[in-house]
Each structure stands twice: as structure tokens, then as C-alpha cells.
């Protein structure tokens, strides 16, 4: 396993290096702010034009006929409100992603990042996606490897999609982490069905399959469109539990996006270490996306996996007596400990063709906890993007964020696209 891991790291590092060299010669004159900021739909990465490298010369290798996206990101952060306020600089990320045509209608997909964290003084390589995609016919295709293929409408959390249920809020680093699977898809104009094999329940720190797996699992996902309404249904077994989810969404007057999601699973271990059978998570969302000047998303999330008021108060009392036992459940990594939340995001894209501004937030309706993120981006050139982010966590005694890691965190970053 160790020799395989070293070989994989060497191979991916070589792809990142070669991808950067290949892309240096590409014409990026048509880049727009959305692509440079990394705001494009994650399912459409292979269609990006801002950083892709293509050629039709049959004498070139299959690698040079691929489409690539390569960037270097450097940032620094400053936190306040914690017991150990510090500035961490530099943090860095080198990212390479692309798809490479091997045969007619057959592609190799690669997406890897190298991260450096100044706080831990460590570097790491992580494999977001890798695999082989091919088409069997006009309606059927398959994928084998590690893939991110999130289709549900939820902004941050999607109860209907138990494989890709979470992603990052706008203003945070782009989330491209995939899942190891085998996928057979059948697609028509008004719908599709996916048959998924899910053989991996745990990964290494590098994103590779762990050597010990319990069993092969799987799922079926269907999407259907009729009369302006999109309906999805997903059932299967994943991470040792039977699961199901469904969503309905529509677009009114070509302006207003409305959607509802539901999801449940056979059993869940909750934040207070108790188990619950078939808890229901529900999400209702509204969006306005008809204007070129701004867009708005507002969601109500009811978390059946969360704690009721008496359960939450009991957990917080135990937390005060034994902080180490619950430290991981009262910080930014667990924003949905309780049951009722509002999630919102407002985006102002391409202001004067140079700026993006986004503000997003999560508000508990059961205490005064609030997480908010504001981000401003400036397109300095067609390759260089500068960003400023500000994150604020607040909540008084007895609230979800009482034991937060910080009150505020400011981040400045530069992103250079090769």
C-alpha cells in the first residue's frame, strides 16, 4: 500500500507540473471573472474556457489534447477572540484538474491539490477526483474512479443527496472532493437514471482508498423533468446505513427558483452520542437569479438529526464539565447541532467587470448563534485574482457557538491561474 501511495503521489505531482507547463502556452484572453474566481459550476469543469488547453494536432500526445485548469493560491489568516490569536502566513494551495481524451468519447479525469498549512507547518497532497469516463451509446455512459457529481439544489447542505450532502458556503475555498464509485448512467432529454457502486467507506489522508473496507454498497439516483418541475429520487446503502432522499424544484416566471428536499437514513449517531432511527432532514429554498447584477438564496433547514432543546442543554452542561469530550461538536466544522436554521447568500457578480462580492450566513432559530462570511474578489488581470474574506462567529452563553474557536477571522489571498 505504501509503495502504491508513493507511486500515485509521484504520478500526480508530475501531472501538476506538466499541466502547468502545458497551460502556460494557452490563450487566456477570453477569461471572465466567474471562471477566474473559481465560481463555475463544479459539474461543468470540463467545459471551462478560461484555463483550458486544447489542440487538434494528431501528432500531439493525448495529454496535450486535454483541457486543464491549474492555479496557485497563497493566503494569510488572522484570528481574534480565541485564547491564542495569531497570524498564519503563508498558507498555500497548488491545484491541477483536467480531462484528457484517450480514445473517441473516452476521457481520463484528474483533480489533485497540494496544500501547505502554516499553522501545522505541514504540506499534503489530496486527490479530489480521478477516473475514467466513457460513452457506450448516445444515451449511456459510465465512470470508474473518484468523482464529484452533486446535482441537488441545496446551497450548503442537501438532505436529498446522501453521497454529496455538504459543500462549502460561497466565500470559502471551493469544495471538489469526490467519492470512489462506479457509475452507469442512462440519460434522455427529460430525465436520467444512475446506478452507483460504492465500494469505499474510508480513505487515507491523501484521498486514496484505505486498505481496510467493510463491504460494497450502492445507490440508484433518478431525475425527471415534466411541466417545468424537476424531481429527483435517491435510494441506497452508504457508510453502513440504508438511506433515501428526494427533491422537487421549479423556476417560476424564469426568475424565482423554488425547491424542497427531504432525506432520511436508517440510523444516526448524534452529537450527544445517542442513536436515532430514521430522522428526517428537510430543506425549503427560494432563489432569485434573474438579474445580472445580483442573486439571492434563502433556505430554511430543519435538521431531524439535531438535538432538541432539552438534549442540547444537557449536552452543553456535560461540555462544561468535560470540554475535551465535545470540543469537535461546537465549532465551525459542525454548524448544524440543533434543529432549526436559516441559510442565506447574496452575490453581486462582476461589478464593473472587476469585482465579485458575496455575503453568506447560517442563523440558528433556537439561540443567538450566527456564522457569517463576507468575501470581496478583485480581478487584477485575466490570470491574477486577489481576495479578502471575513468570517464572524457569535453566540452567547448556552448557544451553539459558545465554545467557538474564534470570534473573527480575516483572510487575504492571491490566486494565479496558469
C-alpha positions as CSV (number, residue, x, y, z in Angstrom):
1,X,0.0,0.0,0.0
2,X,2.8,2.4,0.9
3,X,4.6,1.8,-2.4
4,X,1.3,2.3,-4.3
5,X,0.8,5.6,-2.5
6,X,4.3,6.8,-3.3
7,X,3.8,5.9,-6.9
8,X,0.4,7.7,-7.0
9,X,1.9,10.9,-5.4
10,X,4.8,10.9,-7.9
11,X,2.3,10.4,-10.8
12,X,0.0,13.2,-9.7
13,X,2.9,15.6,-8.9
14,X,4.1,15.0,-12.4
15,X,0.7,15.8,-13.9
16,X,0.5,19.0,-11.9
17,X,4.0,20.1,-13.1
18,X,3.4,19.1,-16.8
19,X,-0.1,20.6,-16.7
20,X,1.3,23.9,-15.6
21,X,3.9,23.9,-18.4
22,X,1.3,22.9,-21.0
23,X,-1.1,25.6,-19.9
24,X,1.5,28.3,-20.0
25,X,1.2,28.5,-23.7
26,X,-2.6,28.7,-23.8
27,X,-4.5,31.8,-24.9
28,X,-6.5,33.0,-21.9
29,X,-7.7,36.3,-23.4
30,X,-11.4,35.3,-23.1
31,X,-11.3,34.6,-19.3
32,X,-14.2,36.0,-17.3
33,X,-14.4,36.9,-13.7
34,X,-16.5,33.9,-12.8
35,X,-14.0,31.4,-14.1
36,X,-11.0,33.2,-12.6
37,X,-12.6,33.2,-9.2
38,X,-13.3,29.5,-9.4
39,X,-17.1,30.1,-9.2
40,X,-18.1,28.0,-12.1
41,X,-20.5,25.0,-11.6
42,X,-18.3,22.1,-10.4
43,X,-20.1,19.7,-12.7
44,X,-19.1,21.8,-15.7
45,X,-15.4,22.0,-15.1
46,X,-14.5,20.2,-18.3
47,X,-16.4,22.9,-20.3
48,X,-14.4,25.8,-18.8
49,X,-12.6,28.1,-21.3
50,X,-10.6,30.3,-19.1
51,X,-7.8,27.8,-18.4
52,X,-8.3,25.0,-20.8
53,X,-5.6,23.9,-23.2
54,X,-6.8,22.2,-26.4
55,X,-5.3,21.2,-29.8
56,X,-6.4,19.1,-32.7
57,X,-2.9,18.2,-33.9
58,X,-2.9,14.4,-34.3
59,X,0.9,14.4,-33.7
60,X,0.5,15.6,-30.1
61,X,0.2,13.2,-27.2
62,X,-3.2,12.5,-25.5
63,X,-2.1,14.7,-22.6
64,X,-1.7,17.8,-24.8
65,X,-5.2,17.2,-26.2
66,X,-6.7,17.6,-22.8
67,X,-8.4,20.5,-21.0
68,X,-6.6,21.7,-17.9
69,X,-7.2,24.1,-15.0
70,X,-4.2,24.9,-12.9
71,X,-3.7,27.6,-10.2
72,X,-1.6,28.6,-7.3
73,X,-3.3,30.1,-4.3
74,X,-1.4,31.8,-1.4
75,X,-3.2,33.3,1.6
76,X,-2.7,34.6,5.1
77,X,-5.2,34.5,8.0
78,X,-5.6,36.4,11.3
79,X,-7.9,35.3,14.0
80,X,-9.2,37.1,17.0
81,X,-11.3,36.2,20.0
82,X,-9.5,33.0,20.8
83,X,-7.0,32.3,23.6
84,X,-4.2,32.1,21.0
85,X,-4.7,34.9,18.4
86,X,-2.2,34.5,15.6
87,X,-1.4,35.4,12.1
88,X,-0.7,32.4,9.8
89,X,1.3,33.1,6.6
90,X,1.8,31.7,4.1
91,X,-0.8,29.1,3.5
92,X,-0.8,27.7,0.0
93,X,-2.6,25.5,-2.5
94,X,-1.4,24.3,-5.8
95,X,-4.3,22.8,-7.8
96,X,-4.4,20.9,-11.0
97,X,-7.5,19.5,-12.7
98,X,-8.3,18.4,-16.2
99,X,-9.8,15.8,-18.5
100,X,-7.8,14.1,-21.3
101,X,-9.2,12.5,-24.3
102,X,-7.7,9.0,-24.7
103,X,-10.0,7.4,-27.3
104,X,-13.1,8.6,-29.1
105,X,-15.6,9.5,-26.3
106,X,-13.3,8.3,-23.6
107,X,-11.5,10.6,-21.1
108,X,-9.2,10.4,-18.1
109,X,-10.2,12.8,-15.3
110,X,-7.7,14.1,-12.8
111,X,-8.2,16.7,-9.9
112,X,-5.5,17.0,-7.3
113,X,-4.3,19.7,-4.8
114,X,-1.1,20.2,-2.8
115,X,-1.8,22.1,0.4
116,X,0.5,23.8,2.9
117,X,-0.8,24.9,6.3
118,X,1.4,27.4,8.1
119,X,-0.3,26.6,11.5
120,X,0.7,23.0,11.4
121,X,3.9,23.6,9.3
122,X,2.9,20.7,7.1
123,X,2.3,20.1,3.4
124,X,0.0,17.4,2.0
125,X,-1.3,16.1,-1.3
126,X,-5.0,15.3,-1.7
127,X,-6.7,13.6,-4.6
128,X,-10.1,15.2,-5.2
129,X,-11.1,13.3,-8.3
130,X,-9.6,10.8,-10.7
131,X,-11.0,8.2,-13.1
132,X,-12.1,7.1,-16.5
133,X,-15.2,8.3,-18.2
134,X,-16.6,6.8,-21.5
135,X,-19.8,6.6,-23.5
136,X,-21.4,3.4,-24.5
137,X,-24.1,5.0,-26.7
138,X,-25.8,8.3,-27.2
139,X,-27.8,7.7,-24.1
140,X,-25.5,5.6,-21.9
141,X,-22.1,6.4,-20.3
142,X,-20.1,5.1,-17.4
143,X,-17.4,6.4,-14.9
144,X,-15.0,4.4,-12.8
145,X,-12.9,6.1,-10.2
146,X,-13.3,9.0,-7.8
147,X,-15.9,11.6,-8.9
148,X,-17.9,14.6,-7.6
149,X,-21.3,14.8,-9.2
150,X,-23.5,16.9,-7.0
151,X,-26.9,17.8,-8.6
152,X,-29.1,18.7,-5.7
153,X,-30.3,22.3,-5.3
154,X,-29.2,23.0,-1.7
155,X,-26.8,25.8,-1.2
156,X,-24.8,24.3,1.6
157,X,-26.5,21.1,2.7
158,X,-28.7,18.8,0.6
159,X,-30.8,16.2,2.5
160,X,-31.9,14.5,-0.7
161,X,-28.3,13.6,-1.7
162,X,-26.6,11.4,0.8
163,X,-23.4,11.0,-1.2
164,X,-22.7,14.7,-1.8
165,X,-24.8,16.1,1.0
166,X,-22.5,19.0,2.0
167,X,-20.4,21.7,0.3
168,X,-18.8,24.9,1.3
169,X,-20.6,28.3,1.6
170,X,-19.7,30.9,-1.0
171,X,-16.6,32.7,0.2
172,X,-14.8,29.6,1.4
173,X,-12.4,27.5,-0.7
174,X,-14.1,25.5,-3.5
175,X,-15.1,22.0,-2.4
176,X,-14.2,19.4,-5.1
177,X,-13.9,16.3,-3.0
178,X,-15.3,13.3,-4.8
179,X,-16.4,9.8,-3.8
180,X,-14.9,6.5,-5.1
181,X,-17.5,4.8,-7.2
182,X,-18.5,3.0,-10.3
183,X,-21.4,4.8,-12.2
184,X,-23.5,3.7,-15.1
185,X,-25.8,6.4,-16.4
186,X,-28.7,6.4,-18.8
187,X,-29.8,9.9,-20.0
188,X,-32.7,11.2,-22.0
189,X,-33.8,14.8,-22.7
190,X,-36.4,14.7,-19.9
191,X,-34.6,12.6,-17.3
192,X,-31.8,10.3,-16.3
193,X,-31.0,7.3,-14.0
194,X,-27.7,6.5,-12.4
195,X,-26.7,3.1,-11.0
196,X,-23.9,3.6,-8.5
197,X,-21.5,1.1,-6.9
198,X,-19.9,2.5,-3.7
199,X,-17.0,0.2,-2.6
200,X,-15.1,2.7,-0.4
201,X,-16.2,3.7,3.1
202,X,-12.9,5.2,4.4
203,X,-10.0,7.0,2.8
204,X,-6.4,7.8,3.6
205,X,-5.3,11.3,4.4
206,X,-4.3,11.6,0.7
207,X,-7.8,10.8,-0.5
208,X,-7.0,7.2,-1.6
209,X,-9.0,4.1,-0.7
210,X,-8.0,2.8,2.7
211,X,-6.7,-0.8,2.7
212,X,-9.5,-1.9,5.0
213,X,-13.1,-1.7,3.7
214,X,-16.1,-3.3,5.2
215,X,-18.3,-4.1,2.2
216,X,-19.5,-3.0,-1.2
217,X,-22.5,-0.6,-1.1
218,X,-24.5,1.2,-3.8
219,X,-27.3,3.5,-4.8
220,X,-29.8,4.4,-7.5
221,X,-30.5,8.0,-8.4
222,X,-33.2,9.2,-10.8
223,X,-34.0,12.6,-12.1
224,X,-37.1,13.5,-14.1
225,X,-38.4,16.8,-15.7
226,X,-42.0,17.5,-16.5
227,X,-44.1,20.6,-16.9
228,X,-41.4,22.9,-15.6
229,X,-40.8,20.7,-12.5
230,X,-37.6,18.7,-11.7
231,X,-38.0,15.7,-9.4
232,X,-35.2,13.6,-8.0
233,X,-35.2,10.3,-6.0
234,X,-32.2,8.6,-4.5
235,X,-32.1,5.3,-2.5
236,X,-29.3,3.0,-1.4
237,X,-26.9,2.0,1.2
238,X,-23.8,4.1,2.1
239,X,-21.4,4.1,5.0
240,X,-23.2,1.1,6.6
241,X,-26.7,2.6,6.6
242,X,-29.7,2.4,4.4
243,X,-30.6,5.9,3.1
244,X,-33.2,7.7,0.9
245,X,-33.8,11.2,-0.3
246,X,-36.0,13.2,-2.7
247,X,-36.2,16.8,-4.1
248,X,-38.5,18.9,-6.1
249,X,-37.6,22.2,-7.7
250,X,-39.1,24.6,-10.3
251,X,-38.4,28.0,-11.8
252,X,-41.3,30.5,-11.7
253,X,-41.6,33.2,-14.4
254,X,-38.0,32.5,-15.3
255,X,-36.9,34.4,-12.2
256,X,-37.7,32.6,-9.0
257,X,-36.2,29.3,-8.1
258,X,-38.1,27.3,-5.5
259,X,-37.2,23.8,-4.1
260,X,-37.8,21.3,-1.4
261,X,-35.6,18.5,-0.2
262,X,-36.2,15.6,2.1
263,X,-33.8,12.9,3.4
264,X,-33.6,10.1,6.0
265,X,-31.4,7.2,7.0
266,X,-31.9,4.0,9.0
267,X,-29.8,5.1,12.0
268,X,-27.6,8.0,13.0
269,X,-25.2,8.6,15.9
270,X,-25.9,12.2,17.0
271,X,-23.7,14.9,18.6
272,X,-24.5,13.7,22.2
273,X,-23.5,10.1,21.3
274,X,-27.1,8.9,21.3
275,X,-28.7,7.0,18.3
276,X,-31.8,7.9,16.4
277,X,-33.7,5.8,13.8
278,X,-35.0,7.4,10.6
279,X,-34.5,11.1,11.4
280,X,-35.9,13.3,8.7
281,X,-34.0,16.3,7.4
282,X,-35.9,18.8,5.3
283,X,-34.9,21.9,3.4
284,X,-37.1,24.6,1.7
285,X,-35.3,27.1,-0.6
286,X,-36.0,30.2,-2.6
287,X,-33.7,31.9,-5.0
288,X,-33.8,35.0,-7.3
289,X,-31.3,34.6,-10.2
290,X,-32.8,36.7,-13.0
291,X,-30.7,39.7,-12.6
292,X,-27.1,40.1,-13.9
293,X,-26.4,42.5,-11.0
294,X,-27.2,40.2,-8.1
295,X,-28.6,36.9,-6.9
296,X,-30.3,35.8,-3.7
297,X,-30.7,32.5,-2.0
298,X,-32.7,31.9,1.2
299,X,-33.3,28.5,2.8
300,X,-35.0,27.0,5.9
301,X,-33.3,23.8,7.2
302,X,-34.9,21.5,9.7
303,X,-32.4,19.0,11.0
304,X,-34.0,15.9,12.3
305,X,-30.6,14.6,13.2
306,X,-30.0,17.6,15.5
307,X,-30.7,17.9,19.2
308,X,-33.9,19.2,20.8
309,X,-33.6,22.0,23.3
310,X,-33.5,19.7,26.4
311,X,-31.0,17.4,24.7
312,X,-28.8,20.4,23.7
313,X,-28.9,21.9,27.1
314,X,-27.9,18.6,28.7
315,X,-25.0,18.3,26.2
316,X,-23.8,21.8,27.0
317,X,-23.8,21.1,30.7
318,X,-21.7,18.0,30.1
319,X,-19.5,20.0,27.8
320,X,-18.8,22.5,30.6
321,X,-17.8,19.6,32.9
322,X,-15.7,17.7,30.3
323,X,-14.7,20.1,27.4
324,X,-12.5,17.7,25.6
325,X,-15.3,15.2,25.1
326,X,-17.4,17.6,23.0
327,X,-14.8,20.0,21.6
328,X,-15.2,18.9,18.0
329,X,-19.0,19.4,18.1
330,X,-19.2,23.0,19.0
331,X,-17.1,24.7,16.3
332,X,-17.2,25.7,12.7
333,X,-16.9,22.1,11.5
334,X,-20.4,21.2,12.9
335,X,-22.7,24.1,12.1
336,X,-26.0,22.1,12.5
337,X,-26.0,20.7,16.0
338,X,-29.6,21.9,16.7
339,X,-32.7,21.5,14.6
340,X,-33.9,24.8,13.0
341,X,-31.8,27.1,10.8
342,X,-31.9,29.8,8.2
343,X,-29.2,29.8,5.5
344,X,-28.8,32.7,3.1
345,X,-26.4,34.1,0.5
346,X,-26.4,37.3,-1.6
347,X,-24.0,37.6,-4.5
348,X,-23.1,40.7,-6.6
349,X,-21.1,39.3,-9.6
350,X,-18.8,41.2,-12.0
351,X,-19.2,44.6,-10.5
352,X,-17.7,46.9,-13.2
353,X,-16.3,43.7,-14.7
354,X,-13.7,43.7,-11.9
355,X,-15.3,42.6,-8.6
356,X,-17.3,39.9,-7.0
357,X,-18.9,40.4,-3.6
358,X,-20.7,37.7,-1.6
359,X,-22.1,37.6,1.9
360,X,-23.5,34.3,3.3
361,X,-24.7,33.2,6.7
362,X,-26.1,30.4,8.9
363,X,-28.5,31.5,11.7
364,X,-29.8,29.2,14.4
365,X,-33.5,29.9,15.2
366,X,-33.2,28.4,18.7
367,X,-30.4,30.6,20.1
368,X,-28.4,33.6,19.1
369,X,-25.7,31.6,17.2
370,X,-24.7,33.2,13.9
371,X,-22.0,32.3,11.3
372,X,-21.4,34.9,8.6
373,X,-18.9,35.1,5.8
374,X,-18.2,38.1,3.5
375,X,-15.9,37.9,0.5
376,X,-14.6,40.5,-2.0
377,X,-12.7,39.5,-5.1
378,X,-10.8,41.7,-7.5
379,X,-9.7,40.5,-10.9
380,X,-6.3,42.2,-11.2
381,X,-5.5,40.6,-14.6
382,X,-7.0,37.8,-16.6
383,X,-4.8,35.4,-14.6
384,X,-4.4,37.1,-11.1
385,X,-7.2,37.3,-8.6
386,X,-7.0,39.0,-5.2
387,X,-9.5,38.2,-2.5
388,X,-10.4,39.3,1.0
389,X,-12.6,37.2,3.3
390,X,-14.1,38.0,6.7
391,X,-15.7,35.3,8.9
392,X,-17.6,36.0,12.1
393,X,-18.9,33.6,14.7
394,X,-21.1,34.8,17.5
395,X,-23.2,33.3,20.3
396,X,-23.7,33.9,24.0
397,X,-23.7,31.5,26.9
398,X,-25.6,28.4,26.3
399,X,-25.6,28.9,22.5
400,X,-24.3,26.5,19.8
401,X,-21.1,28.6,19.3
402,X,-20.4,29.4,23.0
403,X,-17.2,27.3,22.7
404,X,-16.2,28.6,19.3
405,X,-12.5,28.6,18.1
406,X,-12.6,32.3,17.3
407,X,-14.8,35.4,17.0
408,X,-13.5,36.7,13.8
409,X,-11.1,35.5,11.1
410,X,-9.7,37.7,8.2
411,X,-8.1,36.2,5.2
412,X,-6.2,37.8,2.3
413,X,-5.3,35.7,-0.7
414,X,-3.8,35.8,-4.2
415,X,-4.7,33.2,-6.9
416,X,-2.7,32.9,-10.0
417,X,-4.0,30.8,-12.9
418,X,-1.5,29.2,-15.2
